[in-house]
């Protein structure tokens, strides 16, 4: 496992790859399901549609009621494109590693190839994240899989961006404009699929995390694979071993 690049380079971002295809995450604009106001995950604002996809297959909130609360879901208050975005709200979160986690479906990729993975974000002008409180981070993890999507291959790619930015520096994410956090990854030679996991997570330092951020237009761009509509092969389930007593296999009684 490895970090992609030093943290100060993450703040600067990257130059986009040349000759990119269209976004390989069509649902990265968070336009579904349609909502009429800020709507939390459990109230119908779940971009993963209860884990059924198609683009996102998981949206989980990992937080303890005794350590404040994290709320996430969809909103039409602000959007970079379309009419909706994803919101993440920290409410007096004073525990370490409390998180909202968004997981993509398996994305067909070309092996041994560079791709750019990114997302756009901005802070809420009325409820910005306090850079002097408990640290918060946007983390991206890209995992790679063989054709059955059950066998991981190569090294996982990681990158981290402090929210709203590094301390003692100008904020990377601002309330008056969208900014793109994006990284370049290279798929392993054996890779057939990639899966992207976005995390909004508190750190382990003292204090509380408070504030709201918006995110939109999650992307993965790069050369299209030979079959961009490939789906993972079904995983073959192993046949259960017979029940045993001691070292002897249980033998069914003969039919009467």
Buried (B, 14 or more C-beta within 10 A) or exposed (E): EEEBBEEEEBBEBBEEBEEBBEBBBEBBBBBBBEBEEBBBBEEEBBBBBEEEBEBBBBBBBEBEEEBBBBBBBBBBEBBBBEEBBBBBBBBEBBBBEBBBBBBBBBBBBBBEBEBBBBBBBBBBEEBBBBBEBBBBBBBBBBBBBBBEBEEBBBEBBBBBBBBBBBEEEEBBBBBEEBBBBBBBBBBBEBBBBBBBBBBBBBBEEEBBBBBBBBBBBBBBBBEBBEEEEBEBEEEEEEEEEEEEEEEEEEEEEEEE
